[in-house]
């Protein structure tokens, strides 16, 4: 499974946070890969609409997220605008944000 995660917006600019972050589950330790795959399945990712929430007219400091998942030739993109209300989708976003921040610390 191949995942691309991107954060946009927010009140503060953090270098590299707006660049796409890629995760290939084949390159992760088995337990981490299983955790991420479970989060994607629990969120029902491939059944989510292409856009969740509305593009903010005001409050441009709100973050939005783009997640693309490719699995076995099937690709699905979702753009999410805060506030995200689905708890399983929030768990997925939180996991991806944590992994992004960890990868930036390694650089």
C-alpha positions, 0 to 999 in steps of 0.5 A, spaced: 500 500 500 502 506 498 500 513 501 501 520 500 499 525 505 499 533 504 497 538 509 495 545 507 494 551 511 494 553 518 496 559 522 503 558 522 508 556 516 512 550 518 518 548 513 516 541 509 510 540 512 506 542 506 510 537 501 507 531 500 509 525 505 509 518 502 509 512 506 510 505 502 507 499 507 512 494 504 518 498 507 515 499 514 516 494 519 510 489 519 507 491 525 507 499 523 504 497 516 499 493 519 497 499 524 496 503 518 492 498 514 487 497 519 486 505 520 485 506 513 480 500 513 477 502 519 476 509 516 473 506 510 477 510 506 476 507 499 468 509 500 469 516 503 467 521 498 473 525 494 472 531 499 470 532 506 468 538 509 467 545 505 473 549 503 473 555 508 471 562 506 473 565 512 478 562 517 484 561 512 488 559 518 484 552 518 488 546 515 486 541 510 489 535 508 489 531 502 490 523 502 491 518 496 492 511 497 494 506 492 492 499 493 493 493 488 492 498 483 486 501 486 487 509 487 483 513 491 484 521 493 480 525 499 481 532 500 479 533 508 477 540 510 477 542 518 473 540 522 473 533 520 468 529 524 469 522 523 473 519 529 476 514 524 478 519 519 481 523 525 485 517 527 488 516 520 490 523 520 493 523 527 497 517 525 499 520 518 501 527 522 505 523 527 509 519 522 510 526 518 513 529 524 517 523 525 520 523 518 522 531 519 526 530 525 530 524 522 532 529 516 
